[in-house]
Amino acid sequence: MALDKAQDYLVRKRIHQVQDWGSVELDAEGQELQALLEERQTCLPLRATKSFLTYSVEKLDKKSASYQASCSLWQDGLPLILPDLLQFLR
């Protein structure tokens, strides 16, 4: 996601000391980093994944056929997704 690059950039530019963010223009490096972050963000299917997860298990009785189908659907994919998701959150 390049969030580490963003953190390094913000520290080097001492952004924490800026009182009015709207008055500061990004330099070439900042613009390049912004473009990179936007590009990488579009690769994450966040909205679709969130909606899919919500509709997969929300308000379902754990003994229902719908819940069991959701578990079957996710049992193979979740172990593949979870490590990357946890690293992203870290």
C-alpha positions as CSV (number, residue, x, y, z in Angstrom):
1,M,0.0,0.0,0.0
2,A,3.0,2.3,0.4
3,L,1.8,3.6,3.7
4,D,5.4,3.2,5.0
5,K,6.5,5.6,2.3
6,A,3.8,8.1,3.3
7,Q,4.8,7.9,6.9
8,D,8.5,8.6,6.1
9,Y,7.5,11.5,3.8
10,L,5.3,13.1,6.5
11,V,7.9,12.8,9.1
12,R,10.7,14.2,6.9
13,K,8.4,17.2,5.9
14,R,7.5,17.8,9.6
15,I,3.8,17.7,8.7
16,H,2.9,17.4,12.4
17,Q,4.1,21.0,12.8
18,V,1.8,22.4,10.1
19,Q,-1.1,24.4,11.5
20,D,-3.0,24.9,8.3
21,W,-2.8,21.9,6.0
22,G,-4.9,23.7,3.3
23,S,-2.1,26.3,2.9
24,V,0.6,23.7,2.0
25,E,1.1,22.5,-1.5
26,L,2.6,19.1,-2.1
27,D,6.1,19.1,-3.7
28,A,6.9,16.8,-6.6
29,E,7.7,13.9,-4.3
30,G,4.5,14.4,-2.4
31,Q,2.4,14.4,-5.6
32,E,4.1,11.3,-6.8
33,L,3.5,9.6,-3.5
34,Q,-0.2,10.7,-3.5
35,A,-0.6,9.2,-7.0
36,L,1.0,6.0,-5.8
37,L,-1.3,5.7,-2.8
38,E,-4.4,6.4,-4.9
39,E,-3.3,3.8,-7.5
40,R,-2.7,1.1,-4.8
41,Q,-6.0,2.0,-3.0
42,T,-8.0,1.3,-6.1
43,C,-6.5,-2.3,-6.2
44,L,-8.3,-3.1,-2.9
45,P,-11.8,-4.3,-3.3
46,L,-12.8,-2.8,0.1
47,R,-16.4,-1.8,-0.6
48,A,-17.2,-5.1,-2.4
49,T,-15.5,-7.2,0.3
50,K,-17.3,-5.3,3.1
51,S,-20.6,-5.7,1.5
52,F,-20.0,-9.3,0.8
53,L,-19.0,-10.0,4.4
54,T,-22.0,-8.1,5.7
55,Y,-24.5,-10.0,3.6
56,S,-22.8,-13.3,4.2
57,V,-23.4,-13.5,7.9
58,E,-25.4,-10.6,9.1
59,K,-28.4,-11.6,11.3
60,L,-28.2,-15.2,10.2
61,D,-29.0,-18.0,12.6
62,K,-25.9,-20.1,12.9
63,K,-28.0,-23.2,12.3
64,S,-29.6,-21.9,9.1
65,A,-28.7,-23.2,5.7
66,S,-27.7,-19.6,4.6
67,Y,-25.1,-19.4,7.4
68,Q,-23.7,-22.8,6.6
69,A,-23.5,-21.8,2.9
70,S,-21.5,-18.7,3.9
71,C,-19.2,-20.7,6.1
72,S,-18.6,-23.1,3.2
73,L,-18.0,-20.2,0.8
74,W,-15.4,-18.5,3.1
75,Q,-13.6,-21.5,4.5
76,D,-11.1,-21.8,1.6
77,G,-10.7,-18.0,1.0
78,L,-10.4,-16.6,4.5
79,P,-7.0,-18.3,5.3
80,L,-5.6,-16.7,2.1
81,I,-7.0,-13.3,2.8
82,L,-6.5,-13.0,6.6
83,P,-2.6,-12.9,6.8
84,D,-2.5,-10.0,4.2
85,L,-5.3,-8.2,5.9
86,L,-3.7,-8.5,9.3
87,Q,-0.4,-7.3,8.0
88,F,-2.1,-4.4,6.3
89,L,-3.8,-3.4,9.6
90,R,-0.5,-3.7,11.4
